[in-house]
Amino acid sequence: MKLLLKSATIIDPTSKHHGKKRDILIEKGIISKIAASISDTKAKQISYKNLHVSSGWFDSSVSFGEPGYEERENLDNGLLTAARSGFTSVAVNPNTLPVTDSKSHVKFLKSKSHGNPVTLYPVGALTVKSEGEDLAELYDMSKHGAVAFYDHKKPIQNPNLLKIALQYVQGFNGLVQSFPFESRVAFKGVVNEEENSTRLGLKGIPALSEEIQIVRDLYILEYTGGKLHIPTISTKKSVQLIRDAKKRGLNISCSVAINNLLLTDEVLDTFDTNYKLLPPLRTKSDNTALIKGLQDGTIDGVTSDHDPLDIELKRTEFDHASFGSIGLESCFGALMSITNLDTAIRSLTGLKRAFGVPSYSVKEGQAADLSLFDPTKQFTFKNEHIFSTSKNASMLGRRLQGVVYGIVNNGQFVSNG
């Protein structure tokens, strides 16, 4: 298939065409020509108002329901949602039924997604059934395509287990993820422990529950070596802890969920369970520190933290509702609402290195792994913008900036709408 992108502004600091408006010819999945003007009558022309193109975006924390919870989101619809949201690759969490804790489960995900325009990278569970007791088949899962190991949203309570895992994966350059959450400090908290939690009568999750876990994990990493990823940090002090660790030369990476960049615990006045998230929404000073950490490179990238849930799990009392929100569809628009374009694109591609995901520049001879978008158009995020099967969206009603046109990847073009 031949594709011709017309008058596309290229956003890629590694390309000589960065910031320039160019035509891009793609043949058999490869960028064959970039020029001010290209004419090819045999190519399918793709033209949009204020079209921008960047290296394909990667989301490091996406949950789909299949296998086991297909009513929340099956793989086919989940990957289509990712494509229409601008993502060419996603790392899929192991929180399915059964849990992705063996090579056969990893092979199922790779086989089911083979040939899809969006490249799926399985994340294997760190422990058997994500129960936190015994290490899962880490080496075998790695050999069959798992890019990291993580008990999704579950802290590694046993510090010796983390120590052994970090030592073991060094033999095959594996990546361990440790959720920054000391559950015994958080106890039965449901929102950020601050003035608003007291005023609303909701049990609080203190920032300490995140920060004390990060301190512990960094000490263990310094002792063992290896690669550690801290997913979805949410506090000002967490940013500083990781900034200091990077200065000491530790092989540490981290992400932030888009919700924790844009929203604060002030929205909880409505008791809308779509705002019940883990990590919880924090304060404005935390948001400011997280944005600064993103801009200076302390935080490696942004995740949508996409987590589709049944309506029964959300339409209940706040205390009893499940944590989580979908986020793929609103991620780019929310990110562009709080930062500049260069930072946004770096944030959507920056985690590829930590997860060992290939990164391609917008250059002739490179694979066409591209996200297509307009960074300026403003809109209010509504139900009509949701592609997911589940509708638990924290960004509903928000004024966002930046729309996605689609993706080009794996020799295919997917349009948003």
Sequence and secondary structure as in RCSB ss.txt:
>XXXX:A:sequence
MKLLLKSATIIDPTSKHHGKKRDILIEKGIISKIAASISDTKAKQISYKNLHVSSGWFDSSVSFGEPGYEERENL
DNGLLTAARSGFTSVAVNPNTLPVTDSKSHVKFLKSKSHGNPVTLYPVGALTVKSEGEDLAELYDMSKHGAVAFY
DHKKPIQNPNLLKIALQYVQGFNGLVQSFPFESRVAFKGVVNEEENSTRLGLKGIPALSEEIQIVRDLYILEYTG
GKLHIPTISTKKSVQLIRDAKKRGLNISCSVAINNLLLTDEVLDTFDTNYKLLPPLRTKSDNTALIKGLQDGTID
GVTSDHDPLDIELKRTEFDHASFGSIGLESCFGALMSITNLDTAIRSLTGLKRAFGVPSYSVKEGQAADLSLFDP
TKQFTFKNEHIFSTSKNASMLGRRLQGVVYGIVNNGQFVSNG
>XXXX:A:secstr
 EEEEEEEEEE TTSTTTT EEEEEEETTEEEEEES    TTSEEE  TT EEEE EEEEEE   TTT TTT  H
HHHHHHHHHTTEEEEEE S SSS S SHHHHHHHHHHTTT SSEEEEEE SBGGG SSSB  HHHHHHTT  EE 
 TT     HHHHHHHHHHGGGGT EEE     HHHHTT  EESSHHHHHHT  EE HHHHHHHHHHHHHHHHHH 
SEEEE    SHHHHHHHHHHHHTT  EEEEEEHHHHH  GGGGGG  GGG  SS    HHHHHHHHHHHHTTSS 
EEE  B    HHHHSS GGGS   BB HHHHHHHHHTTS HHHHHHHHHTTHHHHT     SSTTSB  EEEEEE
EEEEE  GGG  SS   BTTTT EEEEEEEEEEETTEEEE  
